[in-house]
Amino acid sequence: MPHLGPWELGIILLIVLAIFGAGKLASLGGAVGKAVRDFRKEVRAGEEAKKEKEEAEKAAEEAEKTEEPKS
């Protein structure tokens, strides 16, 4: 893939701005930002749920080990 310098990026930005307009780009940027925040929040929630599940399993295993066998 060829290297894109500052001039090329500027030209691409001007073309995109001409096609979509400044208002549409602002709303698009806001939507992308919200999507990224929501994604990060869900990933963190998933990691926390996994950690809680592992801790619960570990606590259950320790509880089984400490129980005295009934004869």
Summary of the structure (lengths in Angstrom):
residues: 71
radius of gyration: 26.1
end to end distance: 73.0
largest distance: 82.7
contacts: 122
relative contact order: 0.05
helix: 85%
strand: 0%
